[in-house]
Amino acid sequence: MSVKIKVSYTDDGELAGVIRLLSPILRNVRVQPQKGRFKRAYIELNHERTTSESVRKC
């Protein structure tokens, strides 16, 4: 399963906090140049299901 998230932020510390929280399932981070007031980053998560998670979903 893959999830893509667009993050808007003003301070680099805000992005660092989000990356720290998502680091266990983080796949890729692309930081875009600032346009206007906010900076942007695109985060891609890759979370492989374990057998216990797939059993809970059924």
Distance bins in CASP14 RR format, pairs under 12 A and 6 or more apart:
PFRMAT RR
TARGET T0000
AUTHOR 0000-0000-0000
RMODE 2
METHOD distances of the structure
MODEL  1
1 25 0 0 0 0 1 0 0 0 0 0 0
1 27 0 0 0 0 0 1 0 0 0 0 0
1 44 0 0 0 0 0 1 0 0 0 0 0
1 45 0 0 0 0 1 0 0 0 0 0 0
1 46 1 0 0 1 0 0 0 0 0 0 0
1 47 1 0 1 0 0 0 0 0 0 0 0
1 48 1 0 0 1 0 0 0 0 0 0 0
1 49 1 0 0 1 0 0 0 0 0 0 0
1 50 0 0 0 0 0 1 0 0 0 0 0
1 53 0 0 0 0 0 1 0 0 0 0 0
1 54 0 0 0 0 0 1 0 0 0 0 0
1 57 0 0 0 0 0 1 0 0 0 0 0
2 25 0 0 0 0 0 1 0 0 0 0 0
2 26 0 0 0 0 0 1 0 0 0 0 0
2 27 1 0 0 1 0 0 0 0 0 0 0
2 28 0 0 0 0 1 0 0 0 0 0 0
2 43 0 0 0 0 0 1 0 0 0 0 0
2 44 1 0 0 1 0 0 0 0 0 0 0
2 45 1 0 0 1 0 0 0 0 0 0 0
2 46 1 0 1 0 0 0 0 0 0 0 0
2 47 0 0 0 0 1 0 0 0 0 0 0
2 48 0 0 0 0 0 1 0 0 0 0 0
3 22 0 0 0 0 1 0 0 0 0 0 0
3 25 0 0 0 0 1 0 0 0 0 0 0
3 26 0 0 0 0 0 1 0 0 0 0 0
3 27 0 0 0 0 1 0 0 0 0 0 0
3 28 0 0 0 0 0 1 0 0 0 0 0
3 42 0 0 0 0 0 1 0 0 0 0 0
3 43 0 0 0 0 1 0 0 0 0 0 0
3 44 1 0 0 1 0 0 0 0 0 0 0
3 45 1 0 1 0 0 0 0 0 0 0 0
3 46 0 0 0 0 1 0 0 0 0 0 0
3 47 1 0 0 1 0 0 0 0 0 0 0
4 27 0 0 0 0 1 0 0 0 0 0 0
4 28 0 0 0 0 1 0 0 0 0 0 0
4 29 0 0 0 0 0 1 0 0 0 0 0
4 30 0 0 0 0 0 1 0 0 0 0 0
4 41 0 0 0 0 0 1 0 0 0 0 0
4 42 1 0 0 1 0 0 0 0 0 0 0
4 43 1 0 0 1 0 0 0 0 0 0 0
4 44 1 0 1 0 0 0 0 0 0 0 0
4 45 1 0 0 1 0 0 0 0 0 0 0
4 46 0 0 0 0 0 1 0 0 0 0 0
5 15 0 0 0 0 0 1 0 0 0 0 0
5 18 0 0 0 0 1 0 0 0 0 0 0
5 19 0 0 0 0 0 1 0 0 0 0 0
5 21 0 0 0 0 0 1 0 0 0 0 0
5 22 0 0 0 0 1 0 0 0 0 0 0
5 25 0 0 0 0 0 1 0 0 0 0 0
5 26 0 0 0 0 0 1 0 0 0 0 0
5 27 0 0 0 0 0 1 0 0 0 0 0
5 28 0 0 0 0 0 1 0 0 0 0 0
5 29 0 0 0 0 1 0 0 0 0 0 0
5 30 0 0 0 0 0 1 0 0 0 0 0
5 40 0 0 0 0 0 1 0 0 0 0 0
5 41 0 0 0 0 1 0 0 0 0 0 0
5 42 1 0 0 1 0 0 0 0 0 0 0
5 43 1 0 1 0 0 0 0 0 0 0 0
5 44 1 0 0 1 0 0 0 0 0 0 0
5 45 1 0 0 1 0 0 0 0 0 0 0
6 18 0 0 0 0 0 1 0 0 0 0 0
6 29 0 0 0 0 0 1 0 0 0 0 0
6 30 0 0 0 0 0 1 0 0 0 0 0
6 31 0 0 0 0 0 1 0 0 0 0 0
6 32 0 0 0 0 1 0 0 0 0 0 0
6 38 0 0 0 0 0 1 0 0 0 0 0
6 39 0 0 0 0 0 1 0 0 0 0 0
6 40 1 0 0 1 0 0 0 0 0 0 0
6 41 1 0 0 1 0 0 0 0 0 0 0
6 42 1 0 1 0 0 0 0 0 0 0 0
6 43 1 0 0 1 0 0 0 0 0 0 0
6 44 0 0 0 0 0 1 0 0 0 0 0
7 13 0 0 0 0 0 1 0 0 0 0 0
7 14 0 0 0 0 1 0 0 0 0 0 0
7 15 1 0 0 1 0 0 0 0 0 0 0
7 16 0 0 0 0 0 1 0 0 0 0 0
7 17 0 0 0 0 0 1 0 0 0 0 0
7 18 1 0 1 0 0 0 0 0 0 0 0
7 19 0 0 0 0 1 0 0 0 0 0 0
7 21 0 0 0 0 0 1 0 0 0 0 0
7 22 0 0 0 0 1 0 0 0 0 0 0
7 29 0 0 0 0 1 0 0 0 0 0 0
7 30 0 0 0 0 0 1 0 0 0 0 0
7 31 0 0 0 0 1 0 0 0 0 0 0
7 32 0 0 0 0 0 1 0 0 0 0 0
7 38 0 0 0 0 1 0 0 0 0 0 0
7 39 0 0 0 0 1 0 0 0 0 0 0
7 40 1 0 0 1 0 0 0 0 0 0 0
7 41 1 0 1 0 0 0 0 0 0 0 0
7 42 1 0 0 1 0 0 0 0 0 0 0
7 43 1 0 0 1 0 0 0 0 0 0 0
7 44 0 0 0 0 0 1 0 0 0 0 0
7 45 0 0 0 0 0 1 0 0 0 0 0
8 14 0 0 0 0 1 0 0 0 0 0 0
8 15 0 0 0 0 1 0 0 0 0 0 0
8 18 0 0 0 0 0 1 0 0 0 0 0
8 31 0 0 0 0 0 1 0 0 0 0 0
8 32 0 0 0 0 0 1 0 0 0 0 0
8 34 0 0 0 0 0 1 0 0 0 0 0
8 35 0 0 0 0 0 1 0 0 0 0 0
8 36 0 0 0 0 0 1 0 0 0 0 0
8 37 0 0 0 0 1 0 0 0 0 0 0
8 38 1 0 1 0 0 0 0 0 0 0 0
8 39 1 0 0 1 0 0 0 0 0 0 0
8 40 1 0 1 0 0 0 0 0 0 0 0
8 41 0 0 0 0 1 0 0 0 0 0 0
8 42 0 0 0 0 0 1 0 0 0 0 0
8 43 0 0 0 0 0 1 0 0 0 0 0
9 15 1 0 1 0 0 0 0 0 0 0 0
9 16 0 0 0 0 1 0 0 0 0 0 0
9 17 0 0 0 0 1 0 0 0 0 0 0
9 18 1 0 0 1 0 0 0 0 0 0 0
9 19 0 0 0 0 0 1 0 0 0 0 0
9 31 0 0 0 0 1 0 0 0 0 0 0
9 32 0 0 0 0 0 1 0 0 0 0 0
9 34 0 0 0 0 0 1 0 0 0 0 0
9 37 0 0 0 0 0 1 0 0 0 0 0
9 38 1 0 0 1 0 0 0 0 0 0 0
9 39 1 0 1 0 0 0 0 0 0 0 0
9 40 1 0 0 1 0 0 0 0 0 0 0
9 41 1 0 0 1 0 0 0 0 0 0 0
9 43 0 0 0 0 0 1 0 0 0 0 0
10 34 0 0 0 0 1 0 0 0 0 0 0
10 36 0 0 0 0 0 1 0 0 0 0 0
10 37 1 0 0 1 0 0 0 0 0 0 0
10 38 1 0 0 1 0 0 0 0 0 0 0
10 39 1 0 0 1 0 0 0 0 0 0 0
10 40 0 0 0 0 0 1 0 0 0 0 0
10 41 0 0 0 0 0 1 0 0 0 0 0
11 17 0 0 0 0 0 1 0 0 0 0 0
11 18 0 0 0 0 0 1 0 0 0 0 0
11 34 0 0 0 0 0 1 0 0 0 0 0
11 38 0 0 0 0 0 1 0 0 0 0 0
11 39 0 0 0 0 1 0 0 0 0 0 0
12 18 0 0 0 0 0 1 0 0 0 0 0
12 19 0 0 0 0 0 1 0 0 0 0 0
12 31 0 0 0 0 1 0 0 0 0 0 0
12 34 0 0 0 0 0 1 0 0 0 0 0
12 39 1 0 0 1 0 0 0 0 0 0 0
12 41 0 0 0 0 1 0 0 0 0 0 0
13 19 0 0 0 0 1 0 0 0 0 0 0
13 20 0 0 0 0 1 0 0 0 0 0 0
13 39 0 0 0 0 0 1 0 0 0 0 0
13 41 0 0 0 0 0 1 0 0 0 0 0
14 20 0 0 0 0 0 1 0 0 0 0 0
14 21 0 0 0 0 0 1 0 0 0 0 0
14 38 0 0 0 0 0 1 0 0 0 0 0
14 39 0 0 0 0 1 0 0 0 0 0 0
14 40 0 0 0 0 0 1 0 0 0 0 0
14 41 0 0 0 0 1 0 0 0 0 0 0
15 21 0 0 0 0 0 1 0 0 0 0 0
15 22 0 0 0 0 0 1 0 0 0 0 0
15 29 0 0 0 0 1 0 0 0 0 0 0
15 30 0 0 0 0 0 1 0 0 0 0 0
15 31 1 0 0 1 0 0 0 0 0 0 0
15 32 0 0 0 0 0 1 0 0 0 0 0
15 34 0 0 0 0 0 1 0 0 0 0 0
15 38 0 0 0 0 0 1 0 0 0 0 0
15 39 1 0 0 1 0 0 0 0 0 0 0
15 40 0 0 0 0 1 0 0 0 0 0 0
15 41 1 0 1 0 0 0 0 0 0 0 0
15 42 0 0 0 0 0 1 0 0 0 0 0
15 43 0 0 0 0 1 0 0 0 0 0 0
16 22 0 0 0 0 0 1 0 0 0 0 0
16 23 0 0 0 0 0 1 0 0 0 0 0
16 29 0 0 0 0 0 1 0 0 0 0 0
16 31 0 0 0 0 0 1 0 0 0 0 0
16 41 0 0 0 0 0 1 0 0 0 0 0
17 23 0 0 0 0 1 0 0 0 0 0 0
17 26 0 0 0 0 0 1 0 0 0 0 0
17 29 0 0 0 0 0 1 0 0 0 0 0
17 41 0 0 0 0 0 1 0 0 0 0 0
17 43 0 0 0 0 0 1 0 0 0 0 0
18 26 0 0 0 0 1 0 0 0 0 0 0
18 29 0 0 0 0 1 0 0 0 0 0 0
18 31 0 0 0 0 0 1 0 0 0 0 0
18 39 0 0 0 0 0 1 0 0 0 0 0
18 41 0 0 0 0 1 0 0 0 0 0 0
18 42 0 0 0 0 0 1 0 0 0 0 0
18 43 1 0 0 1 0 0 0 0 0 0 0
18 45 0 0 0 0 0 1 0 0 0 0 0
19 25 0 0 0 0 0 1 0 0 0 0 0
19 26 1 0 0 1 0 0 0 0 0 0 0
19 27 0 0 0 0 0 1 0 0 0 0 0
19 28 0 0 0 0 0 1 0 0 0 0 0
19 29 1 0 0 1 0 0 0 0 0 0 0
19 30 0 0 0 0 0 1 0 0 0 0 0
19 31 0 0 0 0 0 1 0 0 0 0 0
19 41 0 0 0 0 1 0 0 0 0 0 0
19 43 1 0 0 1 0 0 0 0 0 0 0
19 44 0 0 0 0 0 1 0 0 0 0 0
19 45 0 0 0 0 0 1 0 0 0 0 0
20 26 0 0 0 0 1 0 0 0 0 0 0
20 29 0 0 0 0 0 1 0 0 0 0 0
21 43 0 0 0 0 0 1 0 0 0 0 0
21 45 0 0 0 0 0 1 0 0 0 0 0
22 28 0 0 0 0 0 1 0 0 0 0 0
22 29 0 0 0 0 1 0 0 0 0 0 0
22 41 0 0 0 0 0 1 0 0 0 0 0
22 43 1 0 0 1 0 0 0 0 0 0 0
22 44 0 0 0 0 0 1 0 0 0 0 0
22 45 1 0 0 1 0 0 0 0 0 0 0
22 46 0 0 0 0 0 1 0 0 0 0 0
22 47 0 0 0 0 1 0 0 0 0 0 0
23 29 0 0 0 0 0 1 0 0 0 0 0
23 43 0 0 0 0 0 1 0 0 0 0 0
23 45 0 0 0 0 0 1 0 0 0 0 0
24 45 0 0 0 0 1 0 0 0 0 0 0
24 46 0 0 0 0 0 1 0 0 0 0 0
24 47 0 0 0 0 1 0 0 0 0 0 0
24 48 0 0 0 0 0 1 0 0 0 0 0
25 43 0 0 0 0 0 1 0 0 0 0 0
25 44 0 0 0 0 1 0 0 0 0 0 0
25 45 1 0 1 0 0 0 0 0 0 0 0
25 46 1 0 0 1 0 0 0 0 0 0 0
25 47 1 0 1 0 0 0 0 0 0 0 0
25 48 0 0 0 0 1 0 0 0 0 0 0
25 49 0 0 0 0 0 1 0 0 0 0 0
26 41 0 0 0 0 0 1 0 0 0 0 0
26 43 1 0 0 1 0 0 0 0 0 0 0
26 44 1 0 0 1 0 0 0 0 0 0 0
26 45 1 0 0 1 0 0 0 0 0 0 0
26 46 1 0 0 1 0 0 0 0 0 0 0
26 47 0 0 0 0 1 0 0 0 0 0 0
27 42 0 0 0 0 0 1 0 0 0 0 0
27 43 0 0 0 0 1 0 0 0 0 0 0
27 44 1 0 1 0 0 0 0 0 0 0 0
27 45 1 0 1 0 0 0 0 0 0 0 0
27 46 1 1 0 0 0 0 0 0 0 0 0
27 47 0 0 0 0 1 0 0 0 0 0 0
27 48 0 0 0 0 0 1 0 0 0 0 0
28 41 0 0 0 0 0 1 0 0 0 0 0
28 42 0 0 0 0 1 0 0 0 0 0 0
28 43 1 0 0 1 0 0 0 0 0 0 0
28 44 1 0 1 0 0 0 0 0 0 0 0
28 45 0 0 0 0 1 0 0 0 0 0 0
28 46 0 0 0 0 1 0 0 0 0 0 0
29 40 0 0 0 0 0 1 0 0 0 0 0
29 41 1 0 1 0 0 0 0 0 0 0 0
29 42 1 0 0 1 0 0 0 0 0 0 0
29 43 1 0 1 0 0 0 0 0 0 0 0
29 44 1 0 0 1 0 0 0 0 0 0 0
29 45 0 0 0 0 0 1 0 0 0 0 0
30 39 0 0 0 0 0 1 0 0 0 0 0
30 40 0 0 0 0 1 0 0 0 0 0 0
30 41 1 0 0 1 0 0 0 0 0 0 0
30 42 1 0 1 0 0 0 0 0 0 0 0
30 43 0 0 0 0 1 0 0 0 0 0 0
30 44 0 0 0 0 1 0 0 0 0 0 0
31 39 1 0 0 1 0 0 0 0 0 0 0
31 40 1 0 0 1 0 0 0 0 0 0 0
31 41 1 0 1 0 0 0 0 0 0 0 0
31 42 0 0 0 0 1 0 0 0 0 0 0
31 43 0 0 0 0 1 0 0 0 0 0 0
32 38 0 0 0 0 0 1 0 0 0 0 0
32 39 1 0 0 1 0 0 0 0 0 0 0
32 40 1 0 1 0 0 0 0 0 0 0 0
32 41 1 0 0 1 0 0 0 0 0 0 0
32 42 1 0 0 1 0 0 0 0 0 0 0
32 43 0 0 0 0 0 1 0 0 0 0 0
33 39 0 0 0 0 1 0 0 0 0 0 0
33 40 0 0 0 0 1 0 0 0 0 0 0
33 41 0 0 0 0 0 1 0 0 0 0 0
34 40 1 0 0 1 0 0 0 0 0 0 0
34 41 0 0 0 0 0 1 0 0 0 0 0
47 53 0 0 0 0 1 0 0 0 0 0 0
47 54 0 0 0 0 0 1 0 0 0 0 0
48 54 0 0 0 0 0 1 0 0 0 0 0
49 55 0 0 0 0 1 0 0 0 0 0 0
49 56 0 0 0 0 1 0 0 0 0 0 0
49 57 1 0 0 1 0 0 0 0 0 0 0
49 58 0 0 0 0 0 1 0 0 0 0 0
50 56 0 0 0 0 1 0 0 0 0 0 0
50 57 0 0 0 0 0 1 0 0 0 0 0
51 57 0 0 0 0 0 1 0 0 0 0 0
51 58 0 0 0 0 0 1 0 0 0 0 0
52 58 0 0 0 0 0 1 0 0 0 0 0
END
